[in-house]
Amino acid sequence: MKKIIIALAALLLSGAGASAASKKDPVLLKVNGKEITLSEFEYLYNKSNSQQSAVQPVGEYLDMFINFKLKVADAEAARLDTTAAFRKELGEYRRQLAEPYMVDSAEIDAMVDEVYSHIAEEVVASHIMMIGEGAEQRLDSIRNAILEGSITFEDAAREYSADRSAQSNGGHLGAVTAGRTPYLFENAMYATSKGEISPVVFSGIGYHIIRVEDRRPAKGEVQASHILKLTRGLSAEGKAAARSAIDSIYTLVTSGADFADMARRESDDPGSARQGGSLGWFGPGMMVQPFDSIAFAMADGAVSEPFETNFGYHIIKKYASRGIPPVDSLRESILAQLERDGRIQMSRDHFAEKLAAEYGGISPEEAVERYIGELPAKYPEYRNLLNEYRDGILLFDISNSRVWEKASSDEAKLEEYFRKNAGKYAWDKPRYKGYVLYATADTVLQKALRLVDGMGEDTPVDSVARELRREFGRNVKVERVLAAQGDNPAVDFVAFGGERPRLRGNWQAYAAIRGRVIDAPESVADVRGAVTTDYQTELEAAWLDELHKRYKVKVDKKVLKMVE
């Protein structure tokens, strides 16, 4: 709820905090003595109109704006802006909001360009990894031995690498693309020329040496679907049956059967089968071999012959292929990658160190706090967003205490409001009010009903439900119901004489207990949502009336005419 009200404040009433007025930025109005400038109001008014289909008249918006500011003034009068919870939440947001201002934009641009250059090129590479004490020195010695020719890279990988796959592939990674390995590893790989072996590099996982076998333009991405018949763990006979099945599917697909329909019915890959076999768009290295090579080698629209991977037998249908998108379209995802791998934080750390040097004699942490304190004066958009969040928190907290919590928790007042306005909540048709007892079988239902009858009408339903669970476990359940005819198939049968439906799941026997059909709501519980909403509206109107009487509002009509 708090996020919702803050978002509403952002939509309608977010913006700049009150600042000292000048001749160029006159005071438009005062609320409880607090000045609000023309520029603040214009910013908010224009922002509101940009998010609506029709331009809202200035006077109409001004009324909303004043009501908002009155509520914030009431929160300030209640000193809600001094609570520890408020200061903590606003402080966290203040720091978070300042993060984009605490990086070197040129450094970030260089990072983005570097990542994009990696995206545009794939590298075929092998590696040897070592971990543990002394790993860096031992791996450097192995590198020298490889360069001297006393051992091959592949043999060294099989003998020394901590990567278990090296036993079978000699350390070969195949084609590697950007974002598929830790960035320190990736940077070292892309910095190494074809045919060369990198110096020892630490990836965060272990120490590596990397041999670059080839560098070539990235293949882009393909869009494809597949059908899989699993063979992993099967006997020879099971594998033969899977091969026969995939061959039959291939014959049907190439004879005109719908690929997506066949995938849904026949594929052993449950994730893609639900999507008609779709794997979406994927780049090189994202699929196992030879799946990867076959998918990229196929023509758009083609269907592959059956082939085998470590998982089983596949058929691929390739729909489309595309090259590398321009850097601007990838910038957001690249920035997210930089945030995940810590490079953005490294840029913030560099920025903090530069600030400390500029301010002189203080720590980077102190420098950051000082810099954040200066942001509202330097950047109007930062000031606007920070005050938007500040006012949003206050609006939520004061509205919660004055309206929402009061309306939802005061049962006596809600019931009183319902009794006074019962005519507003009339129903267009009767409703069954009571409980439905469900059971897994009719025999269980009949026993349960006898137990309920034996407990008497005065026994609370909660006690009845507990006794039913104790006696029958998960074979029964009790649900409270308030439903009109047509709302619930089981209720239609047990209360309104409808046909007996077959319900989904195990609940095939059911009966009404402790219930009756009523023509109109009997208490607030029968229409709680509508009553609560209406009562909140009444409380809000009374509150606003009180605020207008308590706090003085003064509008400069001459300045109002200047609103663009």
N, C-alpha and C positions, 0 to 999 in steps of 0.2 A: 504493500500500500504506500509506503514511504517513497519508493521509487516512482510510483505512478504520479503522486502529487508533485514530486520534484520535476518529473517530465512535463506535467501540465504547466508548472511555473515556467519551465524553459520554453514551452510552446507559446504561452500567452504573455508572460510577464518577466521573462529573464532579462538580465542586462546589467548595465553599468551601475555602480554604486554612486551615491550622491557625492559630488565633489564641489569644491569652492567655485561659486559662480563668477563669471567674468562678463565683460561687456559683450564678448562674442558668444557666450554660453549663459544666457540669463536664466534665472530661476523661474520655472513654470508653476510650481505649486509647493506648498509646505504641508506636511502631514505630521501633526503633533510636534511642530517646530522643526522638523527635519526637511532640509531643502532638497528638491528634486529638480534637476536642470532640464532644459529643453533638449539637449543632446541625448540624455538618458531616455527621456520619453520618446523621442523620435526613433531612436534605435529600436526600442521595444515595439513601438507601433508599426514600424516598417517590417520588422521581423515577423510579427503576428500576421500582417497582411500577406507576406510572401508565402505563408503556409496555409492560406485560405483561398477558396475559389473566387470569392468576391471581396472587394475592399470594404472593410468595416468603417463606418463613419467615426470621425475623431471623437465626437461627444460620447458615443456609445462605448468606445474603447476606454475613454477617460474614466467613465463610471466604473468599469471593471478594474482598471488600474488603481483607482482610489480605494476600492474595496480590498484589493490585494495588499496595498500599502498599510491600510488600517489594521489588517490582521497581523502583518509583520510588526507594526508598532505595538500591538497588544502583546505579542510574544516577547518583544524587547522590554515592555513594561513589566512583564512577569519574570524577567531576567533569565529567560530560556537560553539566551545567547551567552550566558556565563557558566552554564553547567559543564561538568567534565566531559560528559558524553558528546555534547555539541562541539566543544573545542577539539576533542579527539577526531571526530568525523570530519569536521571542516579542515583540520590540519592535515589529515591524510589526503583529502581531495586537493588541497592547496599544493601539496608536494607533487601529487600525481599530475595535476594540471600544468605544473611548471616544467615537467620533464621535456616536452618538445622545445623549450626555450634554453635547455641546458646541454645542448649538443652543438658541435661545430657543423654547420650545414654543408660546408665544403668537404669535410671529412666524411659525412654520411653519404653525400653524392658520390664520392670516390669509392666507398664501400659498395654502394648499389651498382656502380659501373663494373667493379671487379666481379661481383657475383654474376652480373649479366654476361660478362665475357666468358665466365665459366659455363653458364647455361648454353651459350652459343657454340660450345666446343665440347666434345666428349673425348675422354682419355682412356686408352686401353693400358692397363697397368697391372703390375704384380707387387706384392709386398711381403716383407718378413717382419713379424712382430715379436717383441720380447717384453716381459714384465718382471717386476721384482727388483730387489736390490742389485745394483751394478748393471742393470739391463742396458743402459745407454752406452757404457764403455764396451761391454761385450758385443753389442750390435755394431758398434763402430769398427771393432776388430774384424767381425765377419764381413762387413762392407769392404774393408781393405783387402781381405782374402779373395773376395769375388773380383775386385778390380785387378788384383795381381794374377788372377787366373788359376789359383790353386783349388778353387771349388766353384761349381756353377751356382747361379742364383737359385735354380730349382732344387738342387740337392741341399743347399743351405736352408732353404725354406722347409723342406721335408724334415731335416735333422734338427733345426733350431726354433722354428716359428711356433709361437704360442697359439696361432690361429689353427685350429684343428683341421680345417679344410685343406691346409697346405699339404697334408699327407697324400691327398688324392690329386690336387691340382698344381702342386709346386709353387703355391703362393699366387697363382693367377687369379685376378679379380674380374677380368673381362672389361667391357666398356663401362666406365664410371662417369656419371654426370653430376652436376652441381647439386648440393643438398643431400647427397646419398651417403656421405661420410662426415666425420667431425671436421669442422672448418679448418683447424690447424693441419690436419692430414690433407684436406682438399687443397689448401693454399700451397703446401709443399709439392703436391702432385702436379698442379698446374704450373708451378714455377720450374719444373724439371723438364728439360728438353727430351725429345724423342731419342731413345737409345741410351739415355743417361740414368744413373742411380742417384737418388736424392741423398743429402746428408741425413743423419739420424734426426727424426722429428718426433716430438711428444704430442699425442693426439688427445690426451685426457684419459685414454683407456690404457695405453702402453706406448712403448717406443717402437718406431718403424723405420725401415728404409724402403723406398719406393722405386721400382724400375718402370719407366714409361716406355711402352712398346710401340704406341702409335698415338697420334693426335689427329682428329678429323672433325669437320663441321658436324654439329649435332643433327640428329635425324628428325628432330621435332617430335610429334606425338601421333599416335594412331588411335582410332576409335573402333573397337571391336567387341564381339561377343564370342563365347565359346560354349561347347558342350563337353563335359568331362565324364569319363568312366574310370573310377578309381581302381588301381591295382595294388597299391601299397598294402602289404600284409597278406595278400591273397596267395593261395597255392597256385601251382602251374595250371591246374584246371580252371581255377577262378580267373586267372589272367587271360586264358584262352576264351573264356566266356565273355569277358569284358571287351576283348578285341573283336569278337563276333558281333557284340552289341553295337560297338561304335561303327563297325563296317555297315551294319544294317541301317543305322541312323544316317550315315553319310549317303547311302543310296537313296533314302527317302528325301533327304534335304536337297540333293542334286536333282531329284525327280520332281521337285516343286513343293514339297512340304514346307510349312512355315518354320523358319529356324527358331524364332523366339518361342513358339508353341512347343516345339520339340525340346528345347532347352528346359522349359518349365516342367515338362513331364518326365524327361529322361536324364537330365544332368545330375551328377553326383556332387556338384559344387552348390550347396544350398544357398549361399549368399547371392551368387550371380543368377542362379536358376529362378529365384523369385522375380528377378528383373529381366526375364527372357534371355538369360545368358550374358547380359550386358556387363562389360568391364569398364565402360566409360572411356575417357581419354587417358592414355598412359604413355610414358616416355621410355626410352631405352634403359635397360637395367632394372626395370620395375617388375619384370616377369622372369621366371626361370628359363633356362635354355633347355631345348631349342625353341620354346614357345616365343621368346623375344625375337630371335632372328627370323623365324618364319613369319610372324606378324608384320614385321617391318618390310620384309621382302615381297609380300603379297601385293597384288593390285587392289585398288579400292573396289569394293563390291564382290570380291572373289571369296570362295569358300575353300579352305585347305583340305587336302586329303588327311585322313587320320594319321597322327604321329604320337610318339611316346615321350613323356617326361618322367621325372622321378615320382610324380603323383599318379600318373596313369595315362590313358589315351584321350586325346583331344581332337576336336574339330574347331577351327576358327572361321568366323565370318567377319571380314574386315569391311567397315562401312566408309571410313574416310581417313585422310591423313592431313596434317598441317605442319607448317614450319614453326620456327621460334617466334612467338609474339614480340612486338616492339617493347622496348624497355619501359615505356610509360605505362603500358597495360599490366606489367608485372611488378611495378614499383611497390605496390601495397604488400604483395605476398613476399617480396624480397625483404622489405622492412620487417615484416613479421618474423622471417627467418633470422634476420640479424638480431632481433630482440630475443628470440629463443636461444640462440647460440652465444649470447653474451657480448656481442660486438657493440651493440648500442650502449650497453652499460660501460664498456671500456671507453667509449667516446664521452660519456657523461663524466667518467673519472678524470679523463684528460681535461675536460672543460673546467671541472672543479679545481684542478691543480693550476690551470691558467688564471682562474679567478683569484685564487689565494695569492698568486704572484702579483696580480694587478693591485689587489687591496693592500698587500704587504703586511707581514707580521701576524697573520691569522692562519688557522688550519683550513684545509679544503672544506670541512664540514661547516665551519663558521662562515666561510666565504659563500657557500651555497645558501645558507639561511639569509645572509645579508642580501644576496642577489635576488632571492625569491621575494623578499620584502620590497624590493625596488620595482618588481615587475608591473604592479598595477598602475604606477605612474608612467611607465614606459610603453605599455601595450594595452590599449583600450579593450581589445578583444579578450585579453586575459582577465582584466578587471570585470568585464561584463559576465564572463562565465563563472568567475569565482563568486561574485555577488548573486548570480543566479542560483548557484548551489546553496549559498548561505541562506538566502531568503526562502529557498525551497525547503530546507531543513526546518526553519522556523515556522513556515506555513504548515508543514505536516504536523509538527509537535503541538502547535497551538490549536489546530483544527481537530486533532485527535482528542485533546483534553476537553475542548469546548463543545464538540459536536459528535464525532464518530464513536468514541468510547462511551460517552454518556448515552447515546441512542442505543447502542448494542448491548450494554450491560445493565441498564436500569429496567428490570422486568416489570416493575409496578407501573412506571411511566409509560412503557410500551403498551401494556395491557389497557391502561387508562386511555391512551390515544386511540387504540383500536376500538374501544367501546364507544367513544365519542364519534368515531368516523366509520362505524361498521358498514354503513351503506356504500362506502367507496369500494369495498372489497367483495361485493357480491359475485358469485360464480355464474357462468352461463349454463352450467349443467352440474348435476350432483357428483360427488366424489366419495370413493370408499376410503374411510379413515380407520386404520387398524393395523393388523400384522398379517403376514403370510408366512406359514410354516412350510418349508421345503424339505423333502426327504429323497434319498437315493432310490427308494422303492416303495411301493404302496403298502407292503407289509410293515415297513419301518414307520411310515406315516401313520398308519392306524394305531400302532403301539404308542407313538408319540402323542397322538390326539387323546388317547385314553389317559396318559400321564398328565396332560394339560387339564383335562376335565376333572381329574382327581385332585388337583391342586386348588381348585376354587377360583372364582372370579376376582376375589380380593387380593390374590397373590400378585405382587408386582411383576411386570413382564420381564424385568431384568433377572429376577429370581427364577422365573419359569425357564428363561433361556439358559441360565447356568445349569439348572437341573437337567435340561434336555442335552446339553453338551456332555454333562457327566455320564448320562445314561447311554447316549447314542454316538458320542464323539463327533467325527466329521461327517456322519451320515445324515445329519439334520442341520438346518440353519433357520433363524428367524429374522425377518426383515420388516422394519416399520414402513408403512405405505400410506401415502395420501395421493390418490390418482383418480382421474375421471375415466369414463369408459373410452377405450381407444388408446390410453396412455401406456398400458401394461398388459400384455397378453394373459398372464396368469391372473391378474386382478379381474380382467374381463370375464374369465371363466368362473372364478370363485365368488365374485360379487355381483356381476351383471348378467349372468346367464349366457355368456358367450360360448363359442366352441372351445373344446379342450385343446390347447396348443401343445406342441412338442418343443420343449425348451432345449437350448444348447447345454452341453455339459451333462453332469450326472443328476441334476435335479429334475426327475421325471414325475414326482408325486408332490402335490401341494394342496394346501387348504387354508381358508381364512380362519384366524383366531382373534378373539378380542376386538372385533371390528364391526362397523356398520356403515351404511350409506347415509351421508348427510347432504342437505341441500345448500347450506351456506357455511362459511367459516364460523367455528364456535369459539375460538380463542386466537390470540396473536400467533401462537405456534403454527396455526394452519396457514397463515399468510405472512410469516415473519419477514421475508425479504422485502415485500412491498411496503409493509408497515414501517419497517426500520428506515427504508429510503425516504418515505414521506415524513417521518418524524425528524430525521436528520435535516430535511429541507426546512421544516418549521423551526428547528433549533438554530439553523444557520441564519434564517431571516431575522430572528429575534436577536441573535448575536450581532449582526451587522447594524441593526437599529441601535443597539446599545453602543457600538463603536462610534457611530456617527454622532451620538450625543456626548460621548466621553472625550473624543479627540478632535481637535480643531483642524479643519481642512481649508486652505486658502488657495484659490486658483487665480493666476494672473491672466485675465482674458486677453489682454493685448499680446502677451507672449504666446498664448494658445493659437492665435491667428497665424503665427509664424510656422506652425507645424506643416511640413511638406508632405 
